[in-house]
Amino acid sequence: MNKKPFAWIIVCIMLLLLTGCWGKTELNEIGIVTTTGIDLEPDGNIRITVMSIQPEGSGISAPVRSFTWIGTATGKNLMDASKNLGSIAMKHLTWIHNTIIIIGQDVAEGRMEEVIDFFSRNREVRFSSYILVAQGTAFDILQTPADIQNGLSTEILGIIDNAPEWSKTHIANAKDFLVSHAENCGSYITGKIAATFEERTTFSAPREDYEKLTLLGKKIPIVNIEGCAVFKKGKMLGWLDTKETRGYLWITGDIAAGAIVTQMEEGNLSFESNFNKTSVELSINGEDITYLIKVDSRGTLAEQTTTHDVRQEDTIEQIEEAFSKEIKREMEASVKKIQKEYKSDVFNFGSLLHKKKPELWKKISNDWDEKFFPEVKIQYDVNVTIERTGKLLKNIYR
């Protein structure tokens, strides 16, 4: 039997099934959005501002280079505004590599649910995208020139990556926001981003370039991320400062590192933590609901300007107690602002009550934020252990 005709038939069928490169998009035809800013206009329209990388060259016949393009447009809602970017965009914009979403303060205070809905439905947007709230407008933040890197997006990502080292902010992602809304609580916090104008600041450029830019003696905007915005039921209530934010991180167990400074009679002491563990215990006595927050922190005595002799065991215990009280003060400051003023259970105390006492939670869940959460008792048990005193055993001030 001759098998050649049969083989040719198979080959022809396979060729018909091949799609080839129909509808392909070249790299130099797209704009890769890395950061998206959202603001509210005075007329109620939404403004969307994007920072995108615009590649040039195919990568085969010519080397690829890129530059940063910033575009902005308004619309009745986010979809309308994003499509209106087409009137000024030179290339097709794609959000598949978007890593940062900056929300203007006006949007955070009144239109946040629209933002969550839009980015949750958009197939190109990753749930791992970081969400920050601007003190002011996202548009102004995205106009801030980059310092060292070629683009502001890279610098913001660098600041986010460094956040655990000093633990004075907490950056949530799109997934955190979506899960919170899905659970019908909408209580969460995320980092505050701002642009401050300083005369005494760094500028990463050669002196001759610096002088050409005529910036000597003038204030330069510098992007910084510190503190947090507090949300409840999808609306921003206000801010936490750095101390209140770190108190939140101690309570939730999200503290990574950072320096604790405490004041004593002759001067101050600094403690750098490298191991932290938090546990929360729930107890119920009649109508009284109490949460006991236990914190275990271990680290190094990083700085000392007092005359205490750290070689003495009783002195070390005295210093450890001072640091324990300082951590407790930070947690108390956070609880006071969040529990009494904002009444937003960002600590997820309600979730613990739901797990331990589901029948009780079912009765009080509807009134938890307004009635029960502000009245629950919070107790603290903080234990600081100084494991090392750095390279010095003897205080140089003695």
C-alpha positions as CSV (number, residue, x, y, z in Angstrom):
1,M,0.0,0.0,0.0
2,N,1.3,3.4,-1.0
3,K,1.3,5.6,2.1
4,K,2.6,8.8,0.4
5,P,-0.9,10.2,-0.6
6,F,-2.1,9.7,3.0
7,A,0.9,11.5,4.4
8,W,0.4,14.4,2.1
9,I,-3.3,14.7,3.2
10,I,-2.2,14.8,6.9
11,V,0.4,17.5,6.1
12,C,-2.2,19.7,4.3
13,I,-4.7,19.4,7.1
14,M,-2.0,20.5,9.6
15,L,-1.0,23.5,7.5
16,L,-4.7,24.6,7.4
17,L,-4.8,24.5,11.2
18,L,-1.8,26.7,11.6
19,T,-2.8,30.3,12.5
20,G,0.5,31.9,11.6
21,C,1.0,35.5,12.9
22,W,-2.4,37.0,12.0
23,G,-3.3,39.8,14.3
24,K,0.1,40.1,15.9
25,T,1.2,43.2,17.8
26,E,4.8,44.3,17.6
27,L,6.5,45.6,20.8
28,N,7.0,49.1,19.3
29,E,3.3,49.4,18.8
30,I,2.3,49.3,22.4
31,G,2.6,51.5,25.5
32,I,3.2,49.4,28.7
33,V,1.4,51.1,31.6
34,T,3.4,50.8,34.8
35,T,1.5,53.3,37.1
36,T,-2.1,54.5,37.0
37,G,-3.4,57.5,38.9
38,I,-7.1,58.3,39.5
39,D,-8.5,61.6,40.5
40,L,-11.9,63.3,40.9
41,E,-12.6,66.4,38.9
42,P,-14.7,69.3,40.2
43,D,-17.5,68.5,37.7
44,G,-17.7,64.9,39.0
45,N,-15.8,63.3,36.1
46,I,-13.0,60.9,36.7
47,R,-9.4,61.8,35.6
48,I,-7.1,58.9,34.8
49,T,-3.3,59.5,34.5
50,V,-1.0,56.8,33.3
51,M,2.8,56.5,33.2
52,S,3.8,54.1,30.5
53,I,7.0,52.7,28.9
54,Q,7.1,53.3,25.2
55,P,9.5,50.8,23.5
56,E,11.0,51.6,20.2
57,G,12.6,49.0,17.8
58,S,11.6,45.5,17.1
59,G,14.3,43.8,19.2
60,I,15.3,41.7,16.1
61,S,16.4,44.1,13.4
62,A,17.2,46.9,15.8
63,P,17.9,47.2,19.5
64,V,15.0,48.1,21.7
65,R,15.1,51.3,23.7
66,S,12.3,52.9,25.7
67,F,11.2,56.2,27.2
68,T,8.5,57.1,29.7
69,W,5.3,58.8,28.5
70,I,2.7,60.4,30.8
71,G,-0.9,60.8,29.5
72,T,-4.1,62.0,31.2
73,A,-7.7,62.1,30.2
74,T,-11.2,62.5,31.8
75,G,-14.4,60.7,31.4
76,K,-17.8,59.9,33.1
77,N,-16.2,56.9,34.7
78,L,-12.9,55.0,34.7
79,M,-13.7,53.0,31.5
80,D,-14.7,56.2,29.7
81,A,-11.6,58.0,30.9
82,S,-9.3,55.1,29.9
83,K,-10.7,55.0,26.4
84,N,-10.4,58.7,26.1
85,L,-6.7,58.3,26.5
86,G,-6.7,57.1,23.0
87,S,-7.1,60.7,21.8
88,I,-3.6,61.5,22.9
89,A,-1.8,58.1,23.1
90,M,0.5,57.4,20.3
91,K,0.4,53.7,20.9
92,H,-2.0,51.0,22.1
93,L,-1.9,51.1,26.0
94,T,-1.8,47.8,27.9
95,W,-2.2,47.4,31.7
96,I,-0.7,43.9,31.9
97,H,2.4,45.2,33.6
98,N,0.8,47.8,35.8
99,T,2.2,47.5,39.3
100,I,1.1,50.7,41.0
101,I,-2.3,52.3,41.4
102,I,-2.4,55.8,43.0
103,I,-5.8,57.0,44.2
104,G,-6.4,60.7,44.7
105,Q,-7.7,61.7,48.1
106,D,-11.0,62.9,46.7
107,V,-11.6,59.6,45.0
108,A,-10.6,57.7,48.1
109,E,-13.1,59.6,50.2
110,G,-16.1,59.0,47.9
111,R,-15.7,56.9,44.8
112,M,-13.4,54.0,45.9
113,E,-16.0,51.3,45.1
114,E,-15.9,52.3,41.5
115,V,-12.1,51.9,41.4
116,I,-12.2,48.4,43.0
117,D,-15.0,47.3,40.6
118,F,-13.1,48.6,37.5
119,F,-9.7,47.0,38.3
120,S,-11.3,43.8,39.5
121,R,-13.1,43.3,36.2
122,N,-10.1,44.4,34.0
123,R,-8.4,41.2,32.8
124,E,-5.1,43.0,32.2
125,V,-4.7,44.3,35.7
126,R,-3.0,42.1,38.2
127,F,-4.4,41.6,41.7
128,S,-0.8,42.0,43.0
129,S,-0.8,45.7,42.0
130,Y,0.0,48.0,44.9
131,I,-2.6,50.6,45.9
132,L,-1.5,53.9,47.4
133,V,-3.5,57.0,48.4
134,A,-2.2,60.4,47.4
135,Q,-2.2,63.2,49.9
136,G,-3.7,65.5,47.3
137,T,-4.0,64.3,43.7
138,A,-2.5,61.4,41.9
139,F,-1.9,63.7,38.9
140,D,0.5,65.9,40.9
141,I,2.4,62.8,42.3
142,L,3.0,61.5,38.7
143,Q,4.4,64.9,37.7
144,T,7.2,64.5,40.2
145,P,10.5,64.0,38.4
146,A,12.4,60.8,39.1
147,D,15.7,61.1,41.0
148,I,18.0,58.2,40.2
149,Q,16.0,55.9,38.0
150,N,14.7,56.6,34.5
151,G,11.1,56.4,35.6
152,L,9.2,57.4,38.7
153,S,7.5,54.0,38.8
154,T,10.8,52.2,39.5
155,E,11.6,54.6,42.3
156,I,8.2,54.1,43.9
157,L,8.6,50.3,43.7
158,G,12.0,50.7,45.4
159,I,10.4,52.6,48.3
160,I,7.7,49.9,48.6
161,D,10.4,47.2,48.7
162,N,12.3,49.1,51.5
163,A,9.1,49.7,53.6
164,P,9.6,46.6,55.8
165,E,13.0,47.9,56.9
166,W,11.6,50.8,58.8
167,S,8.0,49.7,59.3
168,K,6.2,53.0,59.2
169,T,3.8,52.3,56.4
170,H,1.7,49.4,55.1
171,I,0.9,49.0,51.4
172,A,-2.0,46.8,50.4
173,N,-2.6,45.4,47.0
174,A,-5.7,45.1,44.8
175,K,-6.5,41.6,46.1
176,D,-6.6,42.9,49.7
177,F,-9.1,45.6,48.7
178,L,-11.3,43.1,46.8
179,V,-11.3,40.5,49.5
180,S,-12.3,43.2,52.1
181,H,-15.2,44.4,49.9
182,A,-16.3,40.8,49.2
183,E,-16.5,40.2,53.0
184,N,-18.8,43.2,53.2
185,C,-16.6,45.0,55.7
186,G,-14.5,47.3,53.6
187,S,-12.1,48.0,56.5
188,Y,-8.5,48.2,55.6
189,I,-5.5,50.5,55.4
190,T,-2.9,51.2,52.8
191,G,0.1,53.5,52.4
192,K,0.0,57.3,51.9
193,I,2.1,58.8,49.1
194,A,3.0,62.4,49.0
195,A,5.3,64.8,47.2
196,T,7.1,67.2,49.6
197,F,9.0,70.3,48.4
198,E,12.4,70.6,50.1
199,E,15.3,73.0,49.7
200,R,17.7,70.7,51.5
201,T,17.5,67.4,49.7
202,T,19.5,65.1,47.4
203,F,19.6,65.3,43.7
204,S,21.3,62.6,41.7
205,A,23.0,64.4,38.9
206,P,26.4,65.8,38.2
207,R,27.0,69.3,39.6
208,E,27.2,70.9,36.1
209,D,23.8,69.3,35.1
210,Y,22.3,70.4,38.4
211,E,23.3,74.0,37.7
212,K,22.0,73.9,34.1
213,L,18.6,73.0,35.5
214,T,18.6,76.2,37.5
215,L,17.4,74.3,40.6
216,L,20.0,75.6,43.0
217,G,18.3,77.2,46.0
218,K,14.8,76.1,44.8
219,K,12.5,73.6,46.3
220,I,12.4,70.2,44.6
221,P,9.5,67.8,44.9
222,I,10.5,64.5,46.4
223,V,8.1,61.5,46.5
224,N,7.8,59.8,49.9
225,I,5.6,57.0,51.3
226,E,4.8,57.1,55.1
227,G,1.8,56.6,57.2
228,C,-1.5,55.2,56.0
229,A,-5.0,55.9,54.9
230,V,-7.9,54.2,56.8
231,F,-10.9,52.9,55.0
232,K,-14.3,51.8,56.2
233,K,-17.0,50.4,53.9
234,G,-15.1,51.6,50.8
235,K,-14.6,55.2,51.9
236,M,-11.4,56.8,53.3
237,L,-11.9,58.2,56.8
238,G,-8.6,59.8,57.4
239,W,-4.8,59.2,58.0
240,L,-2.6,57.4,60.4
241,D,0.8,59.0,61.2
242,T,3.9,56.9,61.3
243,K,3.7,56.1,65.0
244,E,0.0,55.0,64.7
245,T,0.8,53.0,61.6
246,R,3.6,51.1,63.4
247,G,1.2,50.5,66.3
248,Y,-1.1,48.9,63.8
249,L,1.7,46.7,62.5
250,W,2.6,45.5,66.0
251,I,-1.0,44.5,66.6
252,T,-1.5,42.7,63.3
253,G,1.9,41.0,63.4
254,D,3.0,42.7,60.2
255,I,6.0,44.4,61.8
256,A,9.2,43.3,60.1
257,A,12.0,45.5,61.5
258,G,12.7,49.1,62.4
259,A,14.1,51.2,65.3
260,I,12.4,51.9,68.6
261,V,13.6,55.0,70.4
262,T,12.8,55.5,74.1
263,Q,13.6,58.5,76.3
264,M,15.3,58.0,79.7
265,E,16.6,60.4,82.3
266,E,20.0,61.2,80.8
267,G,19.3,60.7,77.1
268,N,17.8,58.2,74.8
269,L,18.2,54.6,73.6
270,S,17.5,52.9,70.3
271,F,16.5,49.3,69.8
272,E,16.6,47.5,66.4
273,S,14.3,44.5,66.3
274,N,15.1,41.5,64.1
275,F,12.5,39.0,65.4
276,N,8.9,39.9,66.2
277,K,5.9,37.7,67.0
278,T,2.4,38.8,67.8
279,S,-0.6,36.7,69.0
280,V,-4.1,37.8,69.9
281,E,-6.2,36.1,72.5
282,L,-10.0,36.6,72.9
283,S,-11.9,36.3,76.1
284,I,-15.6,36.9,76.8
285,N,-17.2,37.6,80.2
286,G,-20.8,38.3,79.9
287,E,-21.1,41.3,77.6
288,D,-17.4,42.2,78.0
289,I,-15.2,41.3,75.0
290,T,-11.5,41.6,75.7
291,Y,-8.5,41.1,73.3
292,L,-5.1,40.4,74.8
293,I,-2.3,41.4,72.4
294,K,1.0,39.6,73.2
295,V,4.1,40.9,71.5
296,D,7.5,39.2,71.7
297,S,10.3,41.3,70.2
298,R,14.0,40.5,70.1
299,G,16.9,42.5,68.7
300,T,20.0,44.7,69.3
301,L,20.7,47.8,71.4
302,A,21.6,50.0,68.4
303,E,22.3,53.4,70.1
304,Q,22.8,54.7,73.7
305,T,23.4,58.2,74.9
306,T,22.7,57.4,78.6
307,T,25.1,56.4,81.3
308,H,23.5,53.0,82.0
309,D,26.0,50.1,82.3
310,V,24.6,47.5,79.9
311,R,26.9,44.9,81.3
312,Q,24.7,44.7,84.4
313,E,21.7,42.3,84.2
314,D,19.4,44.6,86.1
315,T,20.2,47.5,83.8
316,I,19.4,45.4,80.7
317,E,16.1,44.5,82.3
318,Q,15.4,48.1,83.0
319,I,16.1,49.1,79.4
320,E,14.0,46.2,78.0
321,E,11.1,47.4,80.1
322,A,11.5,50.9,78.7
323,F,11.3,49.6,75.2
324,S,8.3,47.4,76.0
325,K,6.5,50.5,77.3
326,E,7.3,52.4,74.1
327,I,5.9,49.6,71.9
328,K,2.8,49.6,74.1
329,R,2.4,53.4,73.6
330,E,2.5,53.0,69.9
331,M,-0.2,50.3,69.9
332,E,-2.3,52.4,72.3
333,A,-2.0,55.4,69.9
334,S,-3.1,53.3,67.0
335,V,-6.1,51.8,68.9
336,K,-7.2,55.2,70.1
337,K,-7.3,56.6,66.6
338,I,-8.8,53.5,64.9
339,Q,-11.2,52.2,67.5
340,K,-12.5,55.5,69.0
341,E,-12.3,58.0,66.1
342,Y,-12.5,55.9,62.9
343,K,-14.5,52.9,64.3
344,S,-13.1,50.8,61.5
345,D,-12.0,47.2,62.4
346,V,-8.8,47.2,60.4
347,F,-7.3,44.8,63.0
348,N,-9.8,42.1,62.0
349,F,-10.8,41.5,65.6
350,G,-14.3,40.7,64.3
351,S,-12.9,37.8,62.2
352,L,-11.3,36.3,65.4
353,L,-14.6,36.6,67.2
354,H,-16.4,35.0,64.3
355,K,-14.1,32.0,64.4
356,K,-14.2,31.5,68.2
357,K,-17.8,32.4,68.8
358,P,-19.9,32.2,65.6
359,E,-23.2,32.3,67.4
360,L,-22.4,35.5,69.2
361,W,-20.9,37.0,66.0
362,K,-24.2,36.3,64.2
363,K,-26.1,38.3,66.7
364,I,-23.8,41.4,66.8
365,S,-22.1,41.4,63.4
366,N,-24.5,44.1,61.9
367,D,-23.6,46.5,64.7
368,W,-20.0,45.5,65.2
369,D,-18.3,48.6,63.8
370,E,-20.5,51.2,65.3
371,K,-21.5,49.7,68.6
372,F,-19.3,46.8,69.7
373,F,-15.9,47.3,68.2
374,P,-15.4,50.8,69.8
375,E,-16.2,49.4,73.2
376,V,-14.1,46.2,73.3
377,K,-11.3,46.1,75.8
378,I,-7.7,45.9,74.6
379,Q,-4.9,44.7,76.9
380,Y,-1.2,44.4,76.1
381,D,1.6,42.1,77.1
382,V,4.9,43.2,75.6
383,N,8.2,41.5,76.1
384,V,11.4,42.9,74.6
385,T,14.6,41.0,74.8
386,I,18.0,42.6,74.0
387,E,20.1,39.8,72.6
388,R,23.1,41.9,71.6
389,T,24.5,45.3,72.4
390,G,26.3,45.8,69.1
391,K,30.1,46.0,69.0
392,L,30.3,47.8,72.3
393,L,30.0,46.2,75.8
394,K,30.9,49.4,77.7
395,N,29.1,52.7,77.4
396,I,31.5,55.3,75.9
397,Y,29.7,58.1,78.0
398,R,30.8,56.6,81.3
